[in-house]
Amino acid sequence: MSNKLFQTLVYQMREAVDRDIGIIDEKGTIIACSQLSRIGETHKEIVEEISYNFDTLKADGYTYRPIGSHARIEYIVFVQGEDDSAASTAMLLSIAFTNIKQLYDEKYDKTNFIKNIILDNILPGDIYIKSKELRFDNETNRVVLLIRFQNKSDVVPYDIIQNMFPDKTRDYIISVGETDIVLVKELKNGTDSKTIDAIAHSIVDSVQSEFYLKCIVGIGTVVTSVKELARSYKDAQVALEVGRVFDTEQTCINYENLGIGRLIYQLPTTLCEMFLQEVFKRGSLESLDRETLLTIHAFFDNNLNVSETSRKLFVHRNTLVYRLEKIKKLTGLDLREFDHAITFKVALMVKKYLVSKPNMY
C-alpha cells in the first residue's frame, strides 16, 4: 500500500478516535500520522522491541501494535495513551488496516497477480490488461522454482524464502500449500541452467544449515512472457514428481534434465503394464533377488563395462559373468548387448513408476 493511502485512512479515522494515531513501517519510520509534523520520524527501538515478543507495547505515552507475522513485521500502528482504551483502539486499528491491506493487495499487488497466473485463476485475455494496469514487465526472462519442505518447524517456510530473496520488485514469493513455496525468479539475459541450478542448491543448503530443515526444489522451464509462468510452474511440479519416483536422492530437479523419466511419467499405466508383460516372462522380474538387482544397477552405472563393474563390486570377473548369464536365463535379456540393456533399463524405470502410483502393485 502507498503511504498516501495510509495517510488518507489515518485522517478519516482521526475524527472517530479523537487521539493522535499513526503508522510506522518495518524500518521504524512514521509514514502516516494525524500530526503531519511527525511524519518521517524514526523509532527503530519500537520495531526492535515489538519484534522481540510480537505483542502490544506501551511506551512514552503511546500504545503500539504490530501488523504482520512474528517472523516479519510489516507495519506498526500507534495510538496516543497507555490506558485500556488506547489498547482497544490500537487493536481495532490493526485489524482494520490488515483487512484493508489484504483487499488492496488482491487488487493491486503484483505478487497476487503472479499467483493468479500460475494457479490459472485469471483468463489469458485478462493477463495483458492486468499487467498493463500494474505496470508489470511482460517480456522478461523468469523461471519458477517450487520449493517443498519435507519436515516441519516453528519457522514459517514462506518467511524463510522471503528473507532469502527480499527484492520484491524482481522476485515473487508465493505460498501454495502448507509445505510448498513458489519462487518466481527474474533472470538476467544470458543466464544459463547452471546458474539456475546453483540458485536452487543455495536454497537447499541455506535451509538446512540455518534452519535444520530439509527441502527439495523443482525447477521449471525459463520463460520470456508472463503468460507462460503457468507452464513453468507446471513443469516445476512435474520435476518434483518425476524426481520423487526416479531420483530420490536428488534435492534439486530440473525439468529440462528429466530425460526418459519424464516420458515414462506421462505414459498411461495400462500401456506401462503391457510393456512389462511384453519384455519379461511372467514373474521373471520379481524372481531377481537383491544381490542380482544390485549387480544390474552397478553394471548400468559403469556403462556396461564388465571389468569396471567387477572391480567396483569387489567380485571376480567370472563371477560377474555368471550373474549376467543368470539374468539372461531368467529374463531372456543379455545386458552385455546394448539394445537389451536399454530395454531392461527402461523396464526397471517403468516398474518403479507403476509401484509409485496409488493402488498399483
C-alpha positions in Angstrom: 0.0 0.0 0.0 1.1 3.6 -0.7 1.9 6.0 2.2 -0.6 8.4 0.7 -3.4 5.9 1.1 -2.3 5.2 4.7 -2.4 8.9 5.4 -5.9 9.3 3.9 -7.2 6.4 6.1 -5.5 7.9 9.2 -7.2 11.2 8.7 -10.6 9.6 8.3 -10.1 7.6 11.5 -8.7 10.5 13.4 -12.2 12.1 13.6 -13.7 9.0 15.1 -10.8 8.2 17.5 -10.1 11.7 18.8 -6.5 10.7 19.6 -3.2 11.0 17.8 -2.8 7.9 15.7 -0.3 6.8 13.1 1.6 4.0 11.3 5.3 3.0 11.4 6.8 0.9 8.6 9.2 -2.1 9.1 12.2 0.2 9.2 10.8 2.3 12.1 9.8 5.4 10.1 6.4 7.0 10.7 4.8 7.0 7.2 1.3 8.3 8.3 0.2 10.3 11.3 -2.7 12.5 12.4 0.1 15.0 13.3 1.7 15.8 10.0 4.8 17.2 11.7 5.7 13.7 12.9 5.8 12.0 9.5 9.4 11.0 8.8 10.4 10.4 12.4 12.3 7.2 13.1 11.6 4.8 16.0 13.8 1.8 15.4 13.7 0.9 19.1 9.9 0.4 18.8 10.3 -2.1 15.9 13.1 -3.9 17.8 11.0 -4.2 21.0 7.9 -5.4 19.2 9.9 -7.8 17.0 11.2 -9.5 20.2 7.7 -10.5 21.6 5.3 -9.5 18.8 2.7 -8.1 21.2 1.1 -4.8 22.2 3.7 -2.3 23.5 3.1 0.7 25.8 5.9 3.3 25.9 6.4 7.1 26.1 2.7 7.8 26.3 1.7 5.7 23.3 0.4 2.2 22.6 1.8 0.2 19.7 0.5 -2.9 18.0 2.1 -4.8 15.1 0.7 -5.8 11.7 2.2 -8.9 10.0 3.8 -12.0 11.5 6.4 -12.7 14.2 8.9 -13.6 11.5 8.3 -10.3 9.6 6.6 -7.2 10.9 5.2 -5.2 8.0 3.7 -2.2 9.9 3.0 -0.9 13.5 0.0 1.2 14.4 0.2 3.5 17.4 -2.4 5.4 19.4 -1.8 8.2 21.9 -2.2 7.0 25.5 -1.3 3.9 27.6 -4.8 3.2 29.0 -7.1 0.3 28.2 -9.0 2.5 25.7 -5.8 3.1 23.8 -5.0 -0.6 23.7 -8.5 -1.4 22.4 -8.2 1.3 19.8 -4.8 0.0 18.7 -6.2 -3.5 18.3 -9.1 -2.2 16.2 -6.8 -0.2 14.0 -4.5 -3.2 13.4 -7.5 -5.3 12.4 -8.8 -2.6 10.1 -5.5 -1.9 8.4 -4.8 -5.6 8.0 -8.1 -6.2 6.2 -7.7 -3.1 4.1 -4.2 -4.1 3.1 -5.4 -7.6 2.1 -8.1 -6.1 -0.1 -5.7 -3.6 -1.6 -3.1 -6.3 -2.4 -5.7 -8.5 -4.0 -6.5 -5.8 -6.5 -3.1 -4.1 -7.0 -0.4 -6.4 -5.7 1.9 -7.9 -8.3 2.6 -11.0 -6.2 -1.1 -11.7 -6.1 -1.3 -11.2 -9.9 1.5 -13.7 -10.4 -0.2 -16.2 -8.0 -3.4 -16.0 -10.1 -1.4 -16.7 -13.3 0.4 -19.8 -12.0 -2.8 -21.2 -10.5 -4.8 -20.5 -13.6 -7.2 -18.2 -11.7 -7.1 -15.5 -14.4 -8.2 -15.6 -18.0 -5.4 -15.4 -20.6 -7.0 -12.4 -22.2 -7.0 -10.5 -18.9 -3.4 -11.1 -18.2 -2.2 -8.4 -20.6 -4.8 -5.9 -19.3 -3.9 -6.5 -15.7 -0.1 -6.4 -16.3 -0.5 -3.0 -18.0 -2.6 -1.7 -15.1 0.1 -2.9 -12.7 2.9 -1.7 -15.0 4.3 -5.2 -14.9 7.2 -6.0 -17.3 5.8 -8.7 -19.6 8.9 -9.6 -21.6 11.5 -10.5 -19.0 13.2 -13.9 -18.5 11.8 -15.7 -15.5 11.8 -19.2 -14.0 9.6 -20.8 -11.4 11.2 -22.8 -8.6 8.9 -24.9 -6.5 10.3 -25.5 -3.0 8.8 -28.3 -1.0 9.7 -28.5 2.7 9.9 -32.1 4.0 9.8 -31.5 7.8 8.1 -29.0 10.0 9.4 -26.2 12.2 8.3 -23.2 14.2 9.6 -21.1 11.4 7.2 -20.4 8.5 8.5 -21.7 5.1 7.2 -18.5 3.4 9.3 -16.3 5.7 12.4 -18.4 5.2 12.3 -17.9 1.4 11.2 -14.3 1.6 14.2 -13.4 3.7 16.5 -15.1 1.1 15.0 -13.1 -1.7 13.9 -9.8 -0.3 13.8 -7.9 -3.6 10.0 -7.7 -4.1 10.4 -5.8 -7.4 12.1 -8.6 -9.2 11.4 -11.9 -7.3 8.0 -13.0 -6.1 7.4 -15.5 -3.2 4.0 -17.3 -3.2 2.7 -19.8 -0.7 0.7 -22.6 -2.5 0.3 -25.0 0.4 1.5 -25.8 3.9 4.8 -27.2 2.7 5.1 -25.7 -0.9 6.6 -22.3 -1.7 6.9 -20.9 -5.2 9.7 -18.6 -6.1 9.3 -16.7 -9.4 12.8 -15.6 -10.1 13.7 -12.9 -12.6 16.8 -13.7 -14.6 19.4 -11.6 -16.4 19.8 -12.1 -20.1 22.1 -15.0 -20.8 21.5 -16.8 -17.5 22.2 -20.5 -18.1 20.9 -23.6 -16.5 24.0 -24.0 -14.3 23.3 -20.6 -12.7 19.7 -21.6 -12.0 20.8 -24.9 -10.6 23.2 -23.0 -8.3 20.4 -20.8 -7.0 18.3 -23.9 -6.2 21.2 -25.6 -4.4 21.9 -22.5 -2.4 18.3 -22.6 -1.2 18.6 -26.2 -0.1 21.9 -25.6 1.6 20.7 -22.4 3.4 17.5 -24.1 4.6 19.5 -27.0 6.0 22.4 -25.1 7.5 20.4 -22.2 9.1 17.1 -23.8 10.0 18.0 -27.5 10.1 15.2 -28.3 7.6 15.1 -30.5 4.5 13.6 -29.4 1.3 13.7 -30.3 -2.4 13.4 -27.9 -5.3 11.7 -28.4 -8.7 13.0 -26.1 -11.4 10.6 -25.2 -14.2 11.5 -24.0 -17.7 12.7 -20.5 -18.4 10.0 -18.3 -19.9 10.1 -14.9 -21.6 6.4 -14.0 -21.2 4.4 -13.6 -18.1 1.6 -15.7 -19.7 4.0 -18.6 -19.8 4.6 -18.6 -16.0 1.8 -21.1 -15.5 3.6 -23.6 -17.8 6.9 -23.1 -15.9 5.0 -23.8 -12.6 3.5 -27.0 -14.0 7.0 -28.0 -15.2 8.4 -27.5 -11.8 5.6 -29.7 -10.3 6.4 -32.4 -12.8 10.1 -32.1 -12.0 9.3 -32.8 -8.3 7.0 -35.7 -9.0 9.4 -37.3 -11.5 12.3 -36.8 -9.1 10.3 -38.4 -6.3 9.9 -41.5 -8.4 13.3 -41.8 -10.3 15.8 -39.6 -8.5 15.0 -40.0 -4.8 18.5 -38.8 -3.7 18.4 -35.5 -5.7 17.5 -32.3 -3.9 17.3 -30.1 -7.0 15.5 -31.5 -10.1 15.5 -29.5 -13.3 12.6 -30.2 -15.7 14.9 -29.9 -18.7 17.1 -32.7 -17.3 14.5 -35.3 -16.5 15.3 -37.3 -19.6 13.4 -40.6 -20.1 11.8 -40.3 -16.7 9.6 -37.5 -17.9 8.5 -39.6 -20.9 7.6 -42.6 -18.7 5.8 -40.4 -16.2 3.4 -39.2 -18.9 2.5 -42.7 -20.1 -0.8 -44.3 -19.2 -0.3 -47.1 -16.6 -2.1 -49.6 -18.8 0.5 -49.1 -21.5 3.3 -49.5 -19.0 1.8 -52.8 -17.8 1.6 -54.0 -21.4 5.2 -53.1 -21.9 6.4 -55.0 -18.9 4.4 -58.1 -19.9 6.0 -58.0 -23.4 9.5 -57.5 -22.1 9.6 -60.0 -19.3 8.3 -63.5 -18.9 5.6 -63.6 -16.2 7.2 -63.3 -12.8 10.7 -63.1 -14.2 11.4 -59.6 -12.8 10.1 -60.5 -9.4 12.4 -63.6 -9.4 15.5 -61.4 -9.3 17.0 -61.3 -5.8 18.5 -58.2 -4.1 22.1 -59.2 -5.0 21.2 -59.6 -8.6 19.4 -56.2 -8.7 22.5 -54.5 -7.2 24.6 -56.2 -9.8 22.3 -54.9 -12.6 22.4 -51.3 -11.2 26.2 -51.4 -10.9 26.5 -52.7 -14.4 24.4 -49.8 -15.7 26.3 -47.3 -13.6 29.6 -48.4 -15.1 28.4 -48.1 -18.7 28.1 -51.9 -19.3 31.8 -52.4 -18.6 32.4 -55.9 -17.1 35.9 -55.3 -15.8 35.0 -52.0 -14.1 31.8 -53.3 -12.6 33.5 -56.4 -11.2 36.1 -54.1 -9.6 33.5 -51.8 -8.1 31.6 -54.8 -6.7 34.8 -56.5 -5.4 34.0 -59.7 -7.2 35.9 -61.8 -9.8 35.2 -61.1 -13.4 34.0 -64.7 -13.9 31.5 -64.2 -11.0 30.0 -61.2 -12.7 29.8 -63.0 -16.0 28.0 -65.9 -14.2 25.5 -63.4 -12.7 24.8 -61.8 -16.1 24.2 -65.3 -17.6 21.8 -66.0 -14.8 19.9 -62.8 -15.6 19.8 -63.7 -19.3 18.4 -67.1 -18.4 15.7 -65.7 -16.2 14.6 -62.8 -18.3 15.8 -63.6 -21.8 17.8 -60.3 -21.9 21.6 -60.2 -22.2 22.7 -56.9 -20.5 26.0 -57.1 -22.4 24.1 -56.3 -25.6 23.3 -52.6 -25.9 19.7 -53.0 -27.2 18.8 -55.5 -24.4 20.4 -53.2 -21.8 18.3 -50.3 -22.9 15.1 -52.4 -22.8 16.0 -53.6 -19.3 16.8 -50.2 -18.0 13.6 -48.7 -19.3 11.6 -51.7 -17.9 13.1 -51.1 -14.4 12.1 -47.4 -14.6 8.6 -48.3 -15.7 8.3 -50.8 -12.9 9.4 -48.2 -10.4 6.8 -45.7 -11.8 4.0 -48.3 -11.5 4.9 -49.0 -7.9 4.8 -45.3 -7.1 1.3 -45.0 -8.4 -1.6 -45.4 -5.9 -3.4 -48.7 -5.9 -0.8 -50.2 -8.1 1.2 -53.3 -7.3 
